[in-house]
Amino acid sequence: MKYTPRDYQKRAIDRARAVIRGGKNKPLIVAPTGSGKTVIACAIVESAEKKGSRTLFIAHRRELIEQTSKWLTVVR
């Protein structure tokens, strides 16, 4: 990973993973504008990829898909 999630982003990822370990399979991360939700999503996708898992990223805006795609392809 060429980008490093900030501490609060790491906590969000860790909490989502804890929810999954607790038996829930649809955690929701809510964060304000500018908090780096794309970085959080990319860190989760990249982590899953390293473990051999597949992921699906869905967003309601084309711009969000394009932004995330750039993070996943260019930042690597």
Secondary structure, DSSP 8 states (H G I E B T S, - for coil): --S---HHHHHHHHHHHHHHHTT-S-------TTS-HHHHHHHHHHHHHHTT-------SSHHHHHHHHHHHHH--
